[in-house]
Amino acid sequence: MMSMDRRKFIQRSLGTGALAVAAPYVARGAEPIILKLGHPDTALHPSHALGNQLGKMIQERTGGAVTVRVFPGGQLGSNTNIVTGLATGIVDLCIHTTGGASSVYTPLQVLDLPFLFRDAATAERVLDGPIGQDLLNGMTATGIYGLSWGTHGWRITETTNKVVREPADLAGLKIRIQPSPVFNAMFKAIGAVPIVMDITELYLALSQNTVQGMEVPFMAVASSKLYEVTKQAGLTNHVYNSSLLMASKVKLDSLDAKHQEVIRQVGKEIGPVWRKMVIEKTAEARKICEDKGMTVSETNYPAFRKVVQPVYDEFRTTIGAELVDKVVKAAS
């Protein structure tokens, strides 16, 4: 039987639980415009509830002329395909991490440099400032509008049974990562064996020992029930896990100007709601994981930060030395 904590987490994350929010009013004879919003997580993840909230706000402010359907992980494609679908117009809206979005816009990799941000306040200051705005603006050239910044919560390191406190604890372990060159270099520097894999395949891979660990936030562990196949969590906090609300340029440009403005405005307003939700849901998810038998350990942060320093040198050219220096300085 589902525990009360688990039930409460699901209910709060889903809200009404609907994939589409009913439009309050549509003019007689007019068909509402339906926008498809994709995200890589399960329907139990807070991203799904966030998408529904976003859709509700858009529908209310357009008088029901624009509706939003939210599609969880895998329904609109893999992690990477959801983002590339924005550029081609197959996907209209998307909530995704910078790790996923950097597949189409390389400069976003700067936000995934290991142990860049020591706390959330610093990360938010950088994202809300000129650097964050420049990154959003730069995405336009790829056919994607970056609308606002959010987060999926700190990425930590979980294993099936190995306690993680020092970099040496991950030596030789096969760790699932998202498709990102920075994450690949990061875990190689630590001594692990990074394996790119869609999160929808992760539960089975862990249960069959194809991989022995992963590096996802607590919310993903709880929503995908990964606590059933992982028993150790090290609070590496190696990436703040910046996330974006994005829109297809082709689709957004095709809408009436007034509807475009509504979507952009709602996108800005959803940011603070998003961050507050993640703080609350991360705490709930951690409790669920611990109640399910996971052991959470503090880690030697300075040791991890030191061992990944070569990653910064490796990606200065790929990302751009000027941008890397600017972000590192702002984060220090």
C-alpha positions as CSV (number, residue, x, y, z in Angstrom):
1,M,0.0,0.0,0.0
2,M,1.2,3.5,-0.9
3,S,2.5,5.4,2.2
4,M,0.8,8.6,3.3
5,D,4.0,10.6,2.5
6,R,4.1,9.1,-1.0
7,R,0.4,9.7,-1.6
8,K,0.8,13.3,-0.3
9,F,3.8,13.9,-2.6
10,I,1.9,12.6,-5.7
11,Q,-1.3,14.5,-4.9
12,R,0.5,17.8,-4.4
13,S,2.7,17.3,-7.4
14,L,-0.1,16.5,-9.8
15,G,-2.7,19.0,-8.6
16,T,-5.8,17.9,-10.5
17,G,-3.7,15.2,-12.3
18,A,-5.1,16.2,-15.7
19,L,-2.9,16.3,-18.8
20,A,-5.0,19.1,-20.1
21,V,-6.8,21.9,-18.3
22,A,-10.3,22.6,-19.6
23,A,-10.7,26.0,-21.3
24,P,-13.1,28.3,-19.4
25,Y,-14.5,29.8,-22.6
26,V,-14.0,29.7,-26.3
27,A,-15.9,31.9,-28.7
28,R,-18.7,30.0,-30.6
29,G,-17.4,28.4,-33.7
30,A,-13.7,28.9,-32.8
31,E,-11.4,26.0,-32.1
32,P,-8.9,26.6,-29.3
33,I,-5.2,26.5,-30.2
34,I,-3.6,23.5,-28.5
35,L,0.0,23.8,-27.5
36,K,2.0,20.6,-26.7
37,L,4.3,21.0,-23.7
38,G,6.9,18.2,-23.2
39,H,9.2,17.4,-20.3
40,P,11.5,14.5,-19.6
41,D,10.2,13.4,-16.2
42,T,7.2,11.2,-15.1
43,A,3.7,12.5,-14.5
44,L,4.5,12.3,-10.8
45,H,7.3,14.8,-11.1
46,P,6.7,18.4,-10.0
47,S,7.5,19.5,-13.6
48,H,4.2,18.0,-14.6
49,A,2.3,20.0,-12.1
50,L,4.2,23.1,-13.1
51,G,3.3,22.5,-16.7
52,N,-0.4,22.2,-15.7
53,Q,-0.2,25.5,-13.7
54,L,1.4,27.2,-16.7
55,G,-1.3,26.0,-18.9
56,K,-4.0,27.1,-16.6
57,M,-2.6,30.6,-16.4
58,I,-2.3,30.8,-20.2
59,Q,-5.9,29.6,-20.8
60,E,-7.4,32.0,-18.3
61,R,-5.6,35.0,-19.7
62,T,-6.4,34.1,-23.3
63,G,-10.1,33.5,-22.5
64,G,-9.7,29.8,-23.5
65,A,-8.4,30.6,-26.9
66,V,-5.1,28.9,-26.1
67,T,-4.9,25.6,-24.2
68,V,-1.9,23.5,-23.1
69,R,-1.5,19.7,-23.0
70,V,1.3,18.4,-20.9
71,F,3.2,15.3,-22.0
72,P,5.5,13.6,-19.5
73,G,8.8,11.7,-20.2
74,G,9.0,9.7,-23.4
75,Q,5.6,10.7,-24.9
76,L,7.1,13.4,-27.2
77,G,10.5,11.8,-27.6
78,S,13.7,11.2,-25.7
79,N,15.4,13.8,-23.5
80,T,17.2,15.3,-26.6
81,N,14.4,14.9,-29.0
82,I,12.0,17.0,-26.9
83,V,14.4,20.0,-27.3
84,T,15.2,19.4,-30.9
85,G,11.4,19.1,-31.5
86,L,11.1,22.8,-30.4
87,A,13.4,24.0,-33.2
88,T,11.4,22.1,-35.8
89,G,8.0,23.0,-34.4
90,I,7.0,19.4,-33.4
91,V,7.0,20.4,-29.8
92,D,5.5,23.8,-28.8
93,L,6.7,24.3,-25.2
94,C,9.2,22.5,-23.1
95,I,10.5,22.3,-19.5
96,H,14.0,20.9,-19.4
97,T,17.4,21.1,-17.8
98,T,20.3,22.9,-19.3
99,G,21.9,19.5,-19.7
100,G,19.2,18.6,-22.2
101,A,18.9,22.1,-23.8
102,S,22.7,22.4,-24.3
103,S,22.4,19.7,-27.1
104,V,21.1,22.5,-29.3
105,Y,22.7,25.6,-27.7
106,T,26.2,24.9,-26.5
107,P,26.8,28.0,-24.3
108,L,24.3,26.6,-21.8
109,Q,27.0,24.0,-20.9
110,V,28.6,26.8,-18.8
111,L,25.9,26.4,-16.2
112,D,26.6,22.7,-15.8
113,L,30.3,23.1,-15.1
114,P,30.9,20.9,-12.0
115,F,30.7,22.6,-8.5
116,L,30.2,26.0,-10.1
117,F,27.6,27.3,-7.6
118,R,28.1,26.7,-3.9
119,D,24.5,27.8,-3.0
120,A,21.2,28.5,-4.7
121,A,21.2,32.2,-4.0
122,T,24.4,32.6,-6.1
123,A,22.9,30.6,-8.9
124,E,19.7,32.6,-8.9
125,R,21.6,35.9,-8.9
126,V,23.5,34.8,-12.0
127,L,20.5,33.5,-13.8
128,D,18.3,36.5,-13.0
129,G,21.1,38.9,-14.1
130,P,22.6,39.9,-17.4
131,I,24.3,36.6,-17.9
132,G,21.1,34.6,-17.6
133,Q,19.3,37.0,-20.0
134,D,22.0,36.9,-22.6
135,L,21.9,33.1,-22.6
136,L,18.1,33.1,-23.0
137,N,18.4,35.7,-25.9
138,G,21.1,33.6,-27.5
139,M,18.8,30.6,-27.9
140,T,16.7,32.5,-30.5
141,A,19.2,31.7,-33.2
142,T,18.5,28.0,-32.8
143,G,14.8,28.4,-33.4
144,I,13.9,28.3,-29.7
145,Y,12.8,31.1,-27.4
146,G,14.1,30.8,-23.8
147,L,11.3,32.2,-21.7
148,S,12.5,31.8,-18.1
149,W,14.8,30.1,-15.6
150,G,13.9,27.5,-13.0
151,T,15.6,24.5,-11.5
152,H,15.2,20.8,-11.0
153,G,17.0,21.0,-7.7
154,W,20.6,20.1,-6.8
155,R,22.0,17.0,-8.6
156,I,23.4,14.5,-6.1
157,T,25.0,11.1,-6.6
158,E,23.1,7.9,-5.8
159,T,24.3,4.3,-6.0
160,T,22.8,0.9,-5.6
161,N,24.8,0.1,-2.5
162,K,28.1,2.1,-2.4
163,V,28.4,4.9,0.2
164,V,29.5,8.1,-1.5
165,R,31.6,10.5,0.6
166,E,34.9,10.9,-1.4
167,P,35.7,11.0,-5.1
168,A,37.4,7.6,-4.7
169,D,34.1,6.0,-3.7
170,L,32.9,6.4,-7.3
171,A,36.0,4.9,-8.9
172,G,35.1,2.4,-11.6
173,L,31.3,2.6,-11.0
174,K,29.1,2.9,-14.0
175,I,27.1,6.0,-13.5
176,R,24.1,7.0,-15.6
177,I,24.3,10.6,-16.9
178,Q,22.2,12.7,-19.2
179,P,23.5,13.3,-22.7
180,S,25.9,16.1,-22.0
181,P,29.7,16.4,-22.8
182,V,30.2,18.3,-19.6
183,F,28.7,15.6,-17.4
184,N,30.7,13.0,-19.3
185,A,33.9,14.8,-18.6
186,M,32.9,15.5,-15.0
187,F,32.4,11.9,-14.0
188,K,35.4,10.7,-15.9
189,A,37.5,13.2,-14.0
190,I,36.0,11.8,-10.7
191,G,37.0,8.3,-11.8
192,A,33.6,6.8,-12.6
193,V,32.4,5.3,-15.9
194,P,29.7,7.6,-17.3
195,I,26.9,6.0,-19.3
196,V,24.5,8.1,-21.3
197,M,20.9,6.8,-20.9
198,D,17.4,8.2,-21.0
199,I,15.9,8.4,-17.6
200,T,12.9,6.3,-18.7
201,E,15.4,3.4,-19.0
202,L,17.2,4.0,-15.7
203,Y,15.1,1.9,-13.3
204,L,15.6,-1.3,-15.3
205,A,19.3,-0.6,-15.9
206,L,19.9,-0.2,-12.1
207,S,17.9,-3.3,-11.2
208,Q,19.9,-5.4,-13.8
209,N,23.2,-3.8,-12.7
210,T,23.8,-2.3,-16.1
211,V,24.7,0.8,-14.2
212,Q,25.5,1.0,-10.4
213,G,24.5,4.6,-9.9
214,M,23.1,7.8,-11.2
215,E,23.3,11.6,-10.4
216,V,19.7,13.0,-10.3
217,P,17.9,15.3,-7.8
218,F,15.8,13.8,-5.0
219,M,12.6,14.8,-6.9
220,A,13.5,12.5,-9.8
221,V,14.4,9.6,-7.3
222,A,11.0,9.9,-5.7
223,S,8.8,10.4,-8.8
224,S,10.4,7.5,-10.7
225,K,10.6,5.3,-7.6
226,L,14.3,4.9,-8.0
227,Y,14.6,4.5,-4.2
228,E,13.6,0.9,-4.9
229,V,16.8,0.2,-6.8
230,T,19.3,2.6,-5.1
231,K,20.1,2.7,-1.4
232,Q,22.8,5.3,-1.0
233,A,22.8,9.0,-1.8
234,G,25.8,11.3,-1.5
235,L,25.1,15.0,-1.3
236,T,27.7,16.0,-3.9
237,N,25.5,18.9,-5.1
238,H,27.8,19.0,-8.1
239,V,25.3,20.9,-10.3
240,Y,22.6,23.4,-9.4
241,N,20.6,21.9,-12.3
242,S,19.4,25.1,-13.9
243,S,16.2,24.5,-16.0
244,L,14.4,26.4,-18.7
245,L,10.9,27.0,-19.9
246,M,11.3,27.2,-23.7
247,A,9.0,27.8,-26.7
248,S,9.2,26.9,-30.3
249,K,10.0,30.1,-32.3
250,V,8.1,28.8,-35.3
251,K,5.0,28.1,-33.2
252,L,5.1,31.2,-31.0
253,D,5.6,33.5,-34.0
254,S,2.5,32.0,-35.7
255,L,0.2,33.1,-32.8
256,D,-1.6,36.4,-32.5
257,A,0.6,39.0,-30.9
258,K,-1.6,39.3,-27.9
259,H,-1.3,35.5,-27.3
260,Q,2.5,35.7,-27.7
261,E,2.6,38.4,-25.0
262,V,0.5,36.3,-22.6
263,I,2.8,33.3,-23.0
264,R,5.9,35.4,-22.5
265,Q,4.5,37.2,-19.4
266,V,3.2,33.9,-17.9
267,G,6.7,32.4,-18.5
268,K,8.3,35.2,-16.5
269,E,5.8,34.9,-13.7
270,I,6.2,31.2,-13.3
271,G,9.9,31.4,-12.4
272,P,9.4,32.3,-8.7
273,V,6.6,29.7,-8.4
274,W,8.8,27.1,-10.0
275,R,11.7,27.7,-7.5
276,K,9.5,27.7,-4.5
277,M,7.9,24.4,-5.6
278,V,11.2,22.8,-6.1
279,I,12.4,23.7,-2.6
280,E,9.3,22.2,-1.1
281,K,9.2,19.1,-3.3
282,T,12.9,18.4,-2.8
283,A,12.4,18.3,1.0
284,E,9.3,16.0,0.6
285,A,11.2,13.8,-1.9
286,R,14.2,13.4,0.4
287,K,12.0,12.3,3.2
288,I,10.3,9.8,1.0
289,C,13.7,8.4,-0.1
290,E,14.9,8.1,3.5
291,D,11.6,6.5,4.6
292,K,12.1,4.0,1.8
293,G,15.5,3.0,3.2
294,M,18.0,5.2,1.4
295,T,20.9,6.5,3.4
296,V,22.0,10.0,2.8
297,S,25.7,11.0,3.4
298,E,27.5,14.3,3.5
299,T,30.5,14.5,1.1
300,N,34.0,16.0,0.9
301,Y,33.0,19.0,-1.3
302,P,36.5,20.5,-1.6
303,A,37.9,17.1,-2.7
304,F,35.3,16.7,-5.4
305,R,35.8,20.3,-6.5
306,K,39.5,19.9,-6.8
307,V,39.4,16.7,-8.9
308,V,37.1,18.1,-11.5
309,Q,39.2,21.3,-12.2
310,P,40.5,19.9,-15.5
311,V,36.9,20.0,-16.8
312,Y,37.0,23.8,-16.8
313,D,40.2,23.9,-18.9
314,E,38.8,21.3,-21.3
315,F,35.6,23.3,-22.0
316,R,37.0,26.8,-22.1
317,T,37.3,26.6,-25.9
318,T,34.1,24.7,-26.6
319,I,31.9,27.0,-24.5
320,G,34.0,30.1,-25.0
321,A,36.7,31.4,-22.7
322,E,35.1,34.8,-22.2
323,L,31.8,33.3,-21.1
324,V,33.4,30.8,-18.8
325,D,35.5,33.4,-17.1
326,K,32.5,35.7,-16.8
327,V,30.3,33.1,-15.1
328,V,33.1,31.8,-12.9
329,K,33.7,35.3,-11.7
330,A,30.0,35.9,-11.1
331,A,29.7,32.7,-9.2
332,S,32.7,33.2,-7.0
